[in-house]
Amino acid sequence: MSGCEPDRPLPPVLHELPDFTAIDQGGRAFQPATLAGHVWVANFIFTDCPSVCPMLTAQMGNVQRRLMPRAPDVRYVSITVDPERDTPEVLAAYAARHDANLNTWRFLTLGDHESTQQLVVRGFRVRMGERERQPNGDDDIMHASHFVLVDGQRHVRGYYSTDAEGLANLEADALALAR
C-alpha cells in the first residue's frame, strides 16, 4: 500500500494505554501526556539484545526518516524490556550508536521489571518473557518484535510487522492519523 493514499481510512481504536511514568535517555521524566496530541510509534528493545533489537532500532530510524518530511509531529518511543541494565545512560549510548534522531525519538526505561512487564503485557498487550541464557552464552529476553501505533489520546491504533508490507501500512496509518 502506498503512503500517498489521501482518503485512507483511519485505523480503528483497539484499546487505551494506561498512564505510566518512565525515564528517558536524558534522565527526564516521561508520561504519555508528554505526547498528548502527537501520533507515536512504539517498539520494545533492550540494549544488549543478541537478536532482533538492532534490526528493530534500525527500522524505527528508517520509519522516522521517511515520515519526518510529511509528518514532522509524529513521535517515536523505544521501551526497554531490561530496565535493570538499561539505565538512562546506557539507553543514551545505545541511541548514539544507532544514530537516533532524539528530537522526536525517546528511549525509555520504567526502572523495574514488574512495572515494565505490566506495561508491555497488560498495557500494550504484547508479549514479554524473562531473561534467559541462550546455548551460545548470550542472554536474551523474548519480547514483541513489531511496532505499535498510538494516537494522541493514548489509543492503540495498530500492530505492525517488520516486513515491507507491515512497515508500509504503519507509515500510511501514521500519516492518516497525523493529518
Secondary structure, DSSP 8 states (H G I E B T S, - for coil): --TT-TT-------EE-----EEETTS-EE-GGGGTT--EEEEEE-TT-SSSHHHHHHHHHHHHHHHTTT-TT-EEEEEES-TTT--HHHHHHHHHHTT--TTTEEEEE-SSHHHHHIIIIIIS---EEEEEE-TTS-EEEEE--SEEEE-TTSEEEEEE-SSHHHHHHHHHHHHHHH-
